[in-house]
Amino acid sequence: MTDMHHYETAISQVVSNEHEEDVILRGHRLSDLIQNASYAQSVFLMLSGRMPSPGQARTLDALFVACVDHGVTPAAMIGRAFASYGTSIPQAIAGGILLFGEIAGGAGDPLARILVDALGSSIAADGTVPDETIDTVARSVVAQSLKSGGRMPGFGIPAHSTDPRAPALLKVAQQQGAAGPYCRLLVAIEHELTRAKGKPIPMNLDGIVAALVLDFGFPMGCAAAFVMIPRSFSTLAHHLEEKSQNTRWRHVPQEYVNYTGPMPAPRTDGKA
C-alpha cells in the first residue's frame, strides 16, 4: 500500500546542500536549461522525460504562438470583466482557465481519444503507418461520426471560414519533420469530411493541437492544456488593457436581456 505521507517523482528535485544550489528537472540542471534551452524545450522535457529534436522544439514553440490569442474570446472577456470589477490578476487568470471545456478550447481531448482509438494499434514500433491504413481509418472515423449525428471535434470554427492558425501550424510541423501519423490522419479526416459533406470542413486549432500532442508522444488528456495555458497570457493582456482604460462594472445591458419567466399579479394596494 502506498504511503500517503511521502511523494515519489521522476520530474524534479530541489538540491540545496553545501556543494550545490539548484533544481534537477528530468536529469538536467535547471540552471543549465535556463542558459541553454527554450521554454518549449523545457516543457517537452518535463512532460516526456526527453529533450525534443530541433524540429519538435520549433513546432511546439509555434503551437504556443498559435494559441496565445484569438481576439476578445471568452477567456479575454473574463480578463476584461474581472479588471472592470477591480479583481486581481491571479483571480482573472484562474477564471479564464476555468471556462475551458469541450465547447471552448477543449475539443482537443475528445478528438485525441478518437484518433488514438482509431489508429493507435496500427502504428508500427518505428512510428510508421501505410497511407492505405490512414485512408481506411479516416473513412471509418468520419462514417462513425456521421452515423452518431454528432459534430466531429477539432473541425470547423464559427469565427472563420477556415481557421488560419491550423494550416500555418501544420505547415511548420511538416517542414520541421514533427508531423507524424496523427497529423496525417487529421488531414485525411479533413479530406473525408469534405467529401462526405460536399463542402469544406477544415480542421481548427484544437484539431491540429490534439494531433501534434499525440505525435509528440505526450500523455493522453493534455491536449486542451496546450490551448489554455498559452491562452492565459491573452487573459492577462486583456485584463491589463481593460485596467488601463479605467472601466467599471462590465455587464449585460438590460435591453439585451429577454425575461421569459412569469410576472407577478398587478398591484392592488395602490403602491407604485
C-alpha positions as CSV (number, residue, x, y, z in Angstrom):
1,M,0.0,0.0,0.0
2,T,1.3,3.5,-0.9
3,D,2.5,5.6,2.0
4,M,0.3,8.7,1.6
5,H,2.7,10.8,3.6
6,H,5.5,10.5,1.1
7,Y,5.8,11.5,-2.6
8,E,7.7,9.8,-5.4
9,T,8.6,11.8,-8.5
10,A,10.8,11.4,-11.5
11,I,10.1,15.0,-12.6
12,S,12.1,17.3,-10.4
13,Q,14.3,17.6,-7.3
14,V,15.3,20.6,-5.3
15,V,19.0,20.5,-4.4
16,S,20.3,22.5,-1.5
17,N,23.5,21.5,0.2
18,E,27.0,22.7,1.0
19,H,28.1,21.9,-2.5
20,E,25.3,23.0,-4.8
21,E,22.1,25.0,-5.0
22,D,19.9,24.0,-8.0
23,V,16.9,22.2,-9.3
24,I,17.1,19.0,-11.2
25,L,14.5,18.6,-14.0
26,R,14.4,15.2,-15.6
27,G,18.1,14.7,-15.1
28,H,19.1,18.2,-16.2
29,R,20.2,21.1,-14.0
30,L,17.6,23.9,-14.3
31,S,20.5,26.4,-14.2
32,D,21.8,24.9,-17.4
33,L,18.4,24.8,-19.0
34,I,17.9,28.5,-18.2
35,Q,21.1,29.3,-20.1
36,N,20.8,26.9,-23.0
37,A,17.2,25.7,-23.5
38,S,14.0,27.3,-24.6
39,Y,10.7,27.3,-22.8
40,A,9.3,24.9,-25.4
41,Q,12.3,22.5,-24.9
42,S,11.8,22.6,-21.2
43,V,8.1,21.9,-21.3
44,F,8.8,19.0,-23.7
45,L,11.4,17.6,-21.4
46,M,9.2,17.9,-18.3
47,L,6.3,16.1,-20.0
48,S,8.1,13.4,-21.9
49,G,11.3,12.9,-20.0
50,R,13.5,13.6,-23.0
51,M,14.7,16.6,-24.9
52,P,12.9,17.3,-28.2
53,S,14.5,17.2,-31.6
54,P,15.1,20.7,-33.0
55,G,12.1,20.3,-35.3
56,Q,9.9,19.2,-32.4
57,A,11.0,22.2,-30.3
58,R,10.4,24.6,-33.2
59,T,6.9,23.1,-33.7
60,L,6.0,23.2,-30.1
61,D,7.1,26.9,-29.9
62,A,4.9,27.6,-33.0
63,L,2.0,25.8,-31.2
64,F,2.3,28.1,-28.2
65,V,2.3,31.1,-30.6
66,A,-0.8,29.8,-32.4
67,C,-2.7,29.5,-29.1
68,V,-1.7,32.8,-27.4
69,D,-4.7,34.9,-28.5
70,H,-7.8,34.9,-30.7
71,G,-9.4,38.3,-30.2
72,V,-11.9,39.0,-27.5
73,T,-12.6,35.4,-26.7
74,P,-14.4,34.2,-23.6
75,A,-11.1,34.0,-21.8
76,A,-10.3,37.6,-22.8
77,M,-13.8,38.7,-21.8
78,I,-13.3,37.2,-18.3
79,G,-10.0,39.1,-18.0
80,R,-11.6,42.3,-19.0
81,A,-14.7,41.8,-16.8
82,F,-12.5,41.0,-13.8
83,A,-10.5,44.1,-14.4
84,S,-13.6,46.3,-14.5
85,Y,-14.6,44.9,-11.1
86,G,-11.2,45.5,-9.6
87,T,-10.4,41.8,-9.3
88,S,-6.8,40.7,-9.1
89,I,-4.7,39.3,-11.9
90,P,-4.4,35.8,-10.4
91,Q,-8.2,35.6,-10.0
92,A,-8.7,36.7,-13.6
93,I,-6.2,34.1,-15.0
94,A,-7.8,31.4,-12.9
95,G,-11.2,32.4,-14.1
96,G,-10.1,32.4,-17.7
97,I,-8.7,28.9,-17.4
98,L,-11.7,27.6,-15.6
99,L,-14.0,28.4,-18.5
100,F,-12.3,25.9,-20.9
101,G,-14.3,22.8,-21.7
102,E,-15.4,20.7,-24.6
103,I,-17.0,23.8,-26.3
104,A,-14.4,26.4,-25.7
105,G,-10.8,25.3,-26.3
106,G,-11.3,21.8,-25.0
107,A,-12.2,19.9,-28.2
108,G,-8.7,18.5,-28.5
109,D,-9.1,15.9,-25.8
110,P,-12.1,14.1,-27.2
111,L,-10.6,14.3,-30.6
112,A,-7.3,12.8,-29.3
113,R,-9.3,9.9,-27.8
114,I,-10.9,9.3,-31.2
115,L,-7.6,9.4,-33.0
116,V,-5.9,7.0,-30.6
117,D,-8.8,4.6,-30.5
118,A,-8.9,4.5,-34.3
119,L,-5.2,4.5,-35.2
120,G,-3.1,3.6,-32.1
121,S,-2.9,-0.2,-32.7
122,S,-1.9,0.4,-36.4
123,I,1.2,2.4,-35.7
124,A,4.4,0.3,-36.0
125,A,7.2,0.4,-33.5
126,D,9.1,2.9,-35.7
127,G,6.1,5.2,-35.9
128,T,5.2,4.4,-39.5
129,V,1.7,3.7,-40.9
130,P,0.9,2.9,-44.5
131,D,-1.1,5.5,-46.4
132,E,-3.8,2.9,-47.2
133,T,-4.3,2.4,-43.4
134,I,-4.6,6.1,-42.8
135,D,-7.2,6.5,-45.5
136,T,-9.2,3.5,-44.3
137,V,-9.2,4.7,-40.7
138,A,-10.2,8.2,-41.8
139,R,-13.2,6.9,-43.7
140,S,-14.2,4.8,-40.6
141,V,-13.9,7.7,-38.2
142,V,-16.0,10.0,-40.4
143,A,-18.6,7.4,-41.1
144,Q,-19.0,6.8,-37.3
145,S,-19.2,10.5,-36.7
146,L,-21.9,10.9,-39.3
147,K,-23.8,7.9,-38.0
148,S,-23.9,9.2,-34.5
149,G,-25.2,12.5,-35.7
150,G,-22.6,14.5,-33.6
151,R,-20.2,17.1,-34.6
152,M,-16.6,16.0,-35.3
153,P,-14.5,17.6,-32.6
154,G,-11.5,19.6,-33.9
155,F,-13.1,20.7,-37.2
156,G,-14.9,23.9,-38.2
157,I,-15.0,27.3,-36.4
158,P,-17.6,30.0,-36.2
159,A,-15.2,32.9,-36.4
160,H,-13.6,31.9,-39.7
161,S,-14.5,30.1,-42.9
162,T,-11.1,28.4,-42.5
163,D,-9.1,28.6,-39.2
164,P,-5.9,30.4,-40.3
165,R,-3.9,29.0,-37.4
166,A,-4.3,25.3,-38.2
167,P,-2.8,25.2,-41.6
168,A,0.0,27.5,-40.6
169,L,0.9,25.3,-37.6
170,L,0.6,22.1,-39.7
171,K,3.0,23.6,-42.3
172,V,5.6,24.3,-39.6
173,A,5.2,20.7,-38.2
174,Q,5.6,19.2,-41.7
175,Q,8.6,21.4,-42.6
176,Q,10.2,20.5,-39.3
177,G,9.6,16.8,-39.6
178,A,7.4,16.8,-36.5
179,A,4.1,15.8,-38.2
180,G,3.6,12.1,-37.5
181,P,0.8,9.6,-38.2
182,Y,-1.8,11.5,-36.2
183,C,-1.2,14.7,-38.2
184,R,-1.5,12.6,-41.3
185,L,-4.8,11.1,-40.0
186,L,-6.1,14.5,-39.2
187,V,-5.5,15.7,-42.8
188,A,-7.1,12.5,-44.2
189,I,-10.2,13.1,-41.9
190,E,-10.4,16.7,-43.2
191,H,-10.5,15.4,-46.8
192,E,-13.0,12.7,-46.0
193,L,-15.3,15.1,-44.2
194,T,-15.2,17.4,-47.2
195,R,-16.1,14.6,-49.5
196,A,-18.9,13.3,-47.3
197,K,-20.4,16.7,-46.6
198,G,-19.9,18.1,-50.1
199,K,-18.3,21.2,-48.7
200,P,-15.1,22.1,-46.9
201,I,-15.0,21.2,-43.2
202,P,-11.5,22.4,-42.3
203,M,-9.5,21.4,-39.2
204,N,-9.3,24.0,-36.4
205,L,-6.7,24.9,-33.8
206,D,-8.0,22.3,-31.3
207,G,-7.7,19.7,-34.0
208,I,-4.1,20.3,-35.0
209,V,-3.0,20.7,-31.4
210,A,-4.5,17.4,-30.5
211,A,-2.7,15.6,-33.4
212,L,0.6,17.3,-32.6
213,V,0.4,16.5,-28.9
214,L,-0.1,12.8,-29.8
215,D,2.7,12.9,-32.4
216,F,5.0,14.4,-29.7
217,G,4.2,11.4,-27.5
218,F,2.7,13.4,-24.7
219,P,0.2,11.7,-22.3
220,M,-3.4,11.4,-23.3
221,G,-5.7,14.1,-21.8
222,C,-3.4,17.1,-22.0
223,A,-4.3,18.5,-25.5
224,A,-6.7,21.1,-24.1
225,A,-4.0,22.3,-21.7
226,F,-1.8,23.2,-24.6
227,V,-4.5,25.7,-25.7
228,M,-5.5,27.0,-22.3
229,I,-2.0,27.6,-20.8
230,P,-0.7,29.9,-23.6
231,R,-4.2,31.5,-23.8
232,S,-3.8,32.6,-20.2
233,F,-1.5,35.3,-21.5
234,S,-4.4,36.6,-23.5
235,T,-6.5,36.8,-20.3
236,L,-3.6,38.7,-18.7
237,A,-3.1,41.1,-21.7
238,H,-6.8,41.9,-22.0
239,H,-7.0,42.3,-18.2
240,L,-4.2,44.8,-18.2
241,E,-5.6,46.7,-21.1
242,E,-9.0,47.0,-19.5
243,K,-7.4,48.2,-16.3
244,S,-5.6,51.0,-18.2
245,Q,-9.0,52.1,-19.7
246,N,-10.4,52.6,-16.2
247,T,-13.7,50.9,-17.0
248,R,-16.1,50.0,-14.2
249,W,-18.8,47.3,-13.9
250,R,-18.8,45.4,-17.2
251,H,-22.3,43.9,-17.5
252,V,-25.1,42.9,-19.9
253,P,-27.4,45.9,-20.6
254,Q,-31.0,45.2,-19.5
255,E,-32.2,45.8,-23.1
256,Y,-30.3,42.7,-24.2
257,V,-31.9,40.5,-21.6
258,N,-35.2,38.9,-22.6
259,Y,-37.1,37.9,-19.4
260,T,-39.3,34.8,-20.1
261,G,-40.5,34.0,-16.6
262,P,-43.9,34.7,-15.0
263,M,-44.8,38.2,-13.9
264,P,-46.5,38.9,-10.6
265,A,-50.2,39.9,-10.5
266,P,-50.9,43.6,-10.8
267,R,-50.7,45.6,-7.6
268,T,-53.9,46.3,-5.8
269,D,-52.5,48.0,-2.8
270,G,-52.0,51.4,-4.5
271,K,-48.2,51.3,-4.1
272,A,-46.2,52.4,-7.1
